Amino acid sequence: MLPLGGYLTGGEAPIHIGLGDAPGVERFEVTWPGGEVEEFDGAECGAEVVLARGEGR
C-alpha cells in the first residue's frame, strides 16, 4: 500500500482485509518503503488496527 496524496504529501492508507470465516489474524508483517520489515500483534475480526512504523518488532 502506498499513501495517497499530492506532491510532497502523505496520509493514511486504510485497507479492508476480508478474512472469511477466520476469527482473526495472528500477526501482521509490514515491509515499509526502504525495505524495513516489522511484525505486529494480530487482532480479532472487526477490529480497527493502526500499524505505525517503529512500533512493531
N, C-alpha and C positions, 0 to 999 in steps of 0.2 A: 504494500500500500504506500502510495505517495500522497502527502498532504496536498490539498487543492488550494489554489490561490493565484494571485498575480505576481508580477515581478517583485522579487525580494520579500515575498510574504510567505507565511506558513500558517497552518492551523490544524485543527483536529481532523483526523481521517477516520470517522466512525465506520465500523463494519458490522454486519449482522452475520452470525455464523449459525447455520442450521445444523442441529445435532440429531434429528430424527427422534428415536425413542431413547437415546442415551440420557442418563440422569445428569450429566455434566461433563466437564473437561478436567482431566488430571493435571495438566500443566500446559503453559503456553511457552513457545520458544520464538523469539523475535530476532531477526537479523536486521540490524539497523543500517541505514546508508553509511558507508565507510567500512562495513564488514564486521562490526562488533556483534557478538551474539549474547543474548541474555535469556534466562529462563525465569518464568514467573509461576506462582502457585495457580492451580486450576480454580474452577468455580462451578456452582450448581447451575442448571438450566434456568434461564430467566434473569440471571444476574447481569448487572451492568458493571463492566470491568474497565479500569483505566490502567494501561501499561505505560509507564514513564521511563524513559531512558535513564539509566544509572540507578534504578530502584530494584532491578532484578538481581539474579546471582549468576 
